[in-house]
Amino acid sequence: MLLKTNTNCWELSWQALNAPCMQTPQGVVCAQQWLNDVRGAAQWLDDHSGRVLLYRSDLYEFSVWFFAFLSLGRDIVLPSNDKPVTLAELSQSYDVRVPSKLPDLSEQQQLQTLSGSLDSQLTFFTSGSSGKPKPVIKTIRQLLNEVETLEATFGELIAGSRIVSTVTHQHIYGLLFTVLWPLASGRVVNTQLIEYPEQLAEVLADDGQRHVLVGSPAHLQRLDNLDELSARNEALKAIFSSGGPLPEQVPIDFKKHDLVVPIEVYGSTETGGIAWRQRNNGGEAFTPLVGVKVRATEHGVLAVTSPHLANPEDEFISEDQIKIEQQGRFHLLGRKDTVVKIAEKRVSLNEVERFTLQQDWVSQVKACLLEGKRNEIGLVIILTDSGRKALESEGRFAVRQALRHHLQQRFEKVVVPKRFRYVSALPINDAGKVTQAALQNLFTDVTRND
């Protein structure tokens, strides 16, 4: 590992300053250039006091600013995006933004190390189920503890590989997997974000390197060129997925095309990584990451003890219901907060989703609570090929009635969803997550497609 920690400090150092650090569209950047860029950014920060907001869409520039902050012991404010509404909502959280261009270093130096305090704080903003920004504060100590966990769990698997990504580094998952972990372990990162399936095929075919793909469920299920990727399967060493549940068809399709099955990492911004699974042979249970301990409370809710928490001795009680197996492995059963009241009856949105998926016309589904004079459940559905054909040939009324008839086999009529939206893709935010707010927005349209 290039990054070392002691009781209070971290240190990042290279023995060879000409060692490759990142692969940018302009070429490979060596460690010396990156270190000089970090010091130039640190000089700019020295001249600007107060809280500085860090948003850079370019991964290389982001990494430079990020370590410039840390080398000065400065706290960091990380928005999920730089949209005007987002920045307006966070206006009380920062005083100034970093400039759009990296500052020049006044005097080039041949220093091999960066160092800083482990107590520097980062403020992430998660959307939660409501869609409104919610601040979550972490220390660099917590994040570097998680880097050590990732290396202990997966380091041997991805040895000698380069990192490519479909996810933003502004969120904790992307920050860990595409900035902190690669730099700490000396793995080269391709800074160009993979946005389209053909880009991944080009990367795998281009340089003869082995790669690790850092992805999200939303991106992985949209890879429609698995035949092309399978011809390069030796170049794809591992695939990571996080940010939400991975549809079960995705592991099946990857295995069918002789590609590595994605490793699903479960966790949250608050807890950091908790566990992982790889559905190679149909196994659904998660295995805790190295050093993480889990248990089910008396109410069947996941409780976590982890070095990724602010106090590793504390226990974090989540909102997720689980079933524990042997050796600490566990199954996720859905969130505790998905139980809603419809006509004075309690119903689980997770259970509605699970049962709806058993209908042959449904490929994916998300349920949301629609509040009004009478609360009701709305379903946002991606149809299978047969479902789309039924919609075209039989019409919306017939499809709606078939879905309601199926649901009435499990739920009382009064709670069965009455409103439906048929979409080609689920609405996701920058972190690849589907929020209740985004689902509910689909039902505010003037044109109904129930």
MOSULWO-V38472 format. One record per residue. N is the residue number from 1. RES is the residue in one small letter. SS is DSSP state (H for helix, E for strand, C for the rest). PHI is phi in whole degrees, 0 to 359 (* if undefined). NEAR is the number of other ideal C-beta (glycine too) atoms within 12 Angstrom. Layout:
BEGIN
[[N,RES,SS,PHI,NEAR] [N,RES,SS,PHI,NEAR]]
END
This chain:
BEGIN
[[1,m,C,*,24] [2,l,C,282,29] [3,l,E,257,34] [4,k,E,235,20] [5,t,E,230,27] [6,n,C,235,13] [7,t,C,300,10] [8,n,C,238,16] [9,c,E,229,23] [10,w,E,241,35] [11,e,E,216,25] [12,l,E,246,36] [13,s,E,217,22] [14,w,C,244,27] [15,q,C,282,11] [16,a,C,248,14] [17,l,C,288,22] [18,n,C,268,17] [19,a,C,294,23] [20,p,E,295,27] [21,c,E,243,40] [22,m,E,216,38] [23,q,E,256,29] [24,t,E,256,25] [25,p,C,301,16] [26,q,C,272,12] [27,g,E,132,17] [28,v,E,282,23] [29,v,E,260,33] [30,c,E,274,22] [31,a,H,300,31] [32,q,H,299,23] [33,q,H,296,28] [34,w,H,297,43] [35,l,H,298,36] [36,n,H,295,31] [37,d,H,294,37] [38,v,H,297,40] [39,r,H,292,32] [40,g,H,296,31] [41,a,H,294,39] [42,a,H,294,35] [43,q,H,298,22] [44,w,H,297,29] [45,l,H,296,33] [46,d,H,300,19] [47,d,C,270,16] [48,h,C,230,24] [49,s,C,276,12] [50,g,C,89,15] [51,r,C,273,25] [52,v,E,251,33] [53,l,E,276,34] [54,l,C,249,41] [55,y,C,223,32] [56,r,C,221,33] [57,s,C,290,24] [58,d,C,282,29] [59,l,H,297,39] [60,y,H,297,37] [61,e,H,298,31] [62,f,H,300,37] [63,s,H,298,39] [64,v,H,297,42] [65,w,H,296,44] [66,f,H,302,46] [67,f,H,283,43] [68,a,H,295,39] [69,f,H,304,37] [70,l,H,295,41] [71,s,H,294,33] [72,l,C,262,28] [73,g,C,73,25] [74,r,C,275,36] [75,d,C,283,30] [76,i,E,235,40] [77,v,E,252,36] [78,l,E,244,46] [79,p,C,284,38] [80,s,C,285,44] [81,n,C,203,25] [82,d,C,246,25] [83,k,C,293,17] [84,p,H,306,11] [85,v,H,294,15] [86,t,H,300,26] [87,l,H,294,21] [88,a,H,294,14] [89,e,H,294,21] [90,l,C,259,30] [91,s,H,302,18] [92,q,H,277,14] [93,s,H,262,28] [94,y,C,209,29] [95,d,C,252,17] [96,v,E,208,19] [97,r,E,256,25] [98,v,C,292,35] [99,p,C,291,23] [100,s,C,282,13] [101,k,C,235,15] [102,l,C,295,28] [103,p,C,291,25] [104,d,C,279,15] [105,l,C,274,24] [106,s,C,294,14] [107,e,C,216,11] [108,q,C,294,15] [109,q,C,227,19] [110,q,C,249,16] [111,l,C,273,23] [112,q,C,258,22] [113,t,E,230,24] [114,l,E,235,36] [115,s,E,210,27] [116,g,E,184,31] [117,s,E,277,24] [118,l,C,281,25] [119,d,C,266,23] [120,s,C,303,30] [121,q,E,251,26] [122,l,E,238,36] [123,t,E,250,32] [124,f,E,269,39] [125,f,E,235,37] [126,t,E,258,32] [127,s,C,275,32] [128,g,C,62,26] [129,s,C,283,25] [130,s,C,277,18] [131,g,C,92,28] [132,k,C,274,19] [133,p,C,299,33] [134,k,E,233,22] [135,p,E,286,26] [136,v,E,231,27] [137,i,E,261,25] [138,k,E,231,36] [139,t,E,261,33] [140,i,H,296,38] [141,r,H,301,31] [142,q,H,298,36] [143,l,H,292,42] [144,l,H,288,40] [145,n,H,300,35] [146,e,H,290,40] [147,v,H,301,41] [148,e,H,297,31] [149,t,H,296,35] [150,l,H,297,44] [151,e,H,293,32] [152,a,H,293,21] [153,t,H,275,28] [154,f,H,237,34] [155,g,C,304,24] [156,e,C,295,15] [157,l,C,298,21] [158,i,C,255,32] [159,a,C,304,16] [160,g,C,77,19] [161,s,E,254,33] [162,r,E,263,37] [163,i,E,256,48] [164,v,E,235,44] [165,s,E,216,42] [166,t,C,250,43] [167,v,C,248,41] [168,t,C,284,38] [169,h,C,278,43] [170,q,C,283,39] [171,h,C,256,38] [172,i,H,298,40] [173,y,H,298,43] [174,g,H,294,41] [175,l,H,301,42] [176,l,H,293,44] [177,f,H,278,46] [178,t,H,242,45] [179,v,H,237,49] [180,l,H,291,41] [181,w,H,297,43] [182,p,H,299,43] [183,l,H,295,45] [184,a,H,293,36] [185,s,H,257,34] [186,g,C,78,29] [187,r,C,266,40] [188,v,C,282,33] [189,v,E,250,42] [190,n,E,277,38] [191,t,C,282,35] [192,q,C,280,28] [193,l,C,294,33] [194,i,C,278,36] [195,e,C,252,21] [196,y,C,231,17] [197,p,H,306,24] [198,e,H,293,17] [199,q,H,295,25] [200,l,H,296,37] [201,a,H,299,28] [202,e,H,294,22] [203,v,H,297,35] [204,l,H,293,36] [205,a,H,270,21] [206,d,H,279,18] [207,d,C,238,19] [208,g,C,73,12] [209,q,C,274,26] [210,r,E,269,26] [211,h,E,232,40] [212,v,E,242,42] [213,l,E,263,43] [214,v,E,260,47] [215,g,E,230,44] [216,s,C,234,41] [217,p,H,307,36] [218,a,H,298,31] [219,h,H,283,37] [220,l,H,295,39] [221,q,C,283,33] [222,r,C,263,28] [223,l,C,287,36] [224,d,C,261,18] [225,n,C,240,23] [226,l,H,297,30] [227,d,H,299,18] [228,e,H,292,22] [229,l,H,293,33] [230,s,H,297,22] [231,a,C,291,17] [232,r,C,243,29] [233,n,H,297,26] [234,e,H,291,18] [235,a,H,274,30] [236,l,E,249,39] [237,k,E,283,28] [238,a,E,201,38] [239,i,E,230,46] [240,f,E,251,46] [241,s,E,223,40] [242,s,C,203,45] [243,g,C,107,40] [244,g,C,169,33] [245,p,C,295,39] [246,l,C,269,37] [247,p,C,308,31] [248,e,H,295,24] [249,q,H,289,24] [250,v,H,296,34] [251,p,H,302,32] [252,i,H,298,20] [253,d,H,294,26] [254,f,H,295,35] [255,k,H,295,23] [256,k,H,299,14] [257,h,C,264,23] [258,d,C,59,17] [259,l,C,254,34] [260,v,C,298,35] [261,v,C,282,31] [262,p,C,303,40] [263,i,E,270,36] [264,e,E,267,39] [265,v,E,255,44] [266,y,E,255,38] [267,g,E,176,38] [268,s,E,206,34] [269,t,C,300,39] [270,e,C,293,28] [271,t,C,263,38] [272,g,E,73,42] [273,g,E,294,46] [274,i,E,244,42] [275,a,E,204,41] [276,w,E,214,33] [277,r,E,209,33] [278,q,C,223,30] [279,r,C,280,28] [280,n,C,286,18] [281,n,C,234,12] [282,g,C,84,13] [283,g,C,292,18] [284,e,C,259,24] [285,a,C,284,27] [286,f,E,265,37] [287,t,E,254,28] [288,p,E,301,35] [289,l,C,295,37] [290,v,C,305,26] [291,g,C,88,26] [292,v,C,261,37] [293,k,E,243,26] [294,v,E,230,38] [295,r,E,206,24] [296,a,E,260,25] [297,t,C,287,20] [298,e,C,297,8] [299,h,C,264,16] [300,g,C,77,23] [301,v,E,259,27] [302,l,E,292,39] [303,a,E,243,30] [304,v,E,236,38] [305,t,E,242,26] [306,s,C,205,34] [307,p,C,291,33] [308,h,C,273,39] [309,l,C,273,35] [310,a,C,302,22] [311,n,C,239,15] [312,p,C,301,23] [313,e,C,275,11] [314,d,C,283,17] [315,e,C,249,20] [316,f,E,261,30] [317,i,E,264,24] [318,s,E,272,34] [319,e,E,257,27] [320,d,E,263,35] [321,q,E,271,27] [322,i,E,222,34] [323,k,E,234,21] [324,i,E,277,25] [325,e,C,252,20] [326,q,H,292,9] [327,q,H,59,13] [328,g,H,82,25] [329,r,C,293,22] [330,f,E,209,34] [331,h,E,253,23] [332,l,E,275,34] [333,l,E,247,28] [334,g,E,109,26] [335,r,E,277,28] [336,k,H,297,23] [337,d,H,277,19] [338,t,H,268,27] [339,v,E,276,23] [340,v,E,238,30] [341,k,E,252,19] [342,i,E,236,29] [343,a,C,51,19] [344,e,C,68,12] [345,k,E,248,18] [346,r,E,276,17] [347,v,E,218,29] [348,s,E,269,27] [349,l,H,298,38] [350,n,H,298,27] [351,e,H,293,26] [352,v,H,299,40] [353,e,H,297,34] [354,r,H,299,25] [355,f,H,287,27] [356,t,H,299,38] [357,l,C,296,31] [358,q,C,282,17] [359,q,C,279,32] [360,d,C,298,18] [361,w,C,274,33] [362,v,E,252,36] [363,s,E,266,28] [364,q,E,217,36] [365,v,E,206,40] [366,k,E,229,42] [367,a,E,253,44] [368,c,E,218,38] [369,l,E,270,32] [370,l,E,254,29] [371,e,C,269,17] [372,g,C,187,15] [373,k,C,303,7] [374,r,C,231,16] [375,n,C,297,25] [376,e,E,212,30] [377,i,E,258,45] [378,g,E,252,40] [379,l,E,244,43] [380,v,E,254,40] [381,i,E,235,42] [382,i,E,259,31] [383,l,E,277,33] [384,t,C,285,21] [385,d,H,302,14] [386,s,H,293,18] [387,g,H,294,31] [388,r,H,295,20] [389,k,H,296,16] [390,a,H,295,25] [391,l,H,297,27] [392,e,H,288,16] [393,s,H,271,12] [394,e,H,256,17] [395,g,C,92,16] [396,r,H,294,24] [397,f,H,299,16] [398,a,H,295,18] [399,v,H,294,33] [400,r,H,302,30] [401,q,H,295,20] [402,a,H,295,27] [403,l,H,293,39] [404,r,H,295,27] [405,h,H,298,17] [406,h,H,299,27] [407,l,H,294,35] [408,q,C,289,20] [409,q,C,286,16] [410,r,C,239,23] [411,f,C,241,28] [412,e,C,298,16] [413,k,H,302,16] [414,v,H,293,19] [415,v,H,257,31] [416,v,C,296,31] [417,p,C,305,39] [418,k,C,248,26] [419,r,E,239,32] [420,f,E,226,41] [421,r,E,231,36] [422,y,E,253,33] [423,v,C,233,28] [424,s,C,272,15] [425,a,C,208,24] [426,l,C,287,34] [427,p,C,287,27] [428,i,C,238,29] [429,n,C,267,35] [430,d,C,296,35] [431,a,C,269,38] [432,g,C,77,35] [433,k,C,254,32] [434,v,C,259,36] [435,t,C,258,31] [436,q,H,300,32] [437,a,H,299,22] [438,a,H,294,30] [439,l,H,294,35] [440,q,H,297,29] [441,n,H,298,20] [442,l,C,293,30] [443,f,C,260,33] [444,t,C,265,18] [445,d,C,297,14] [446,v,C,294,6] [447,t,C,279,10] [448,r,C,269,17] [449,n,C,229,23] [450,d,C,296,26]]
END
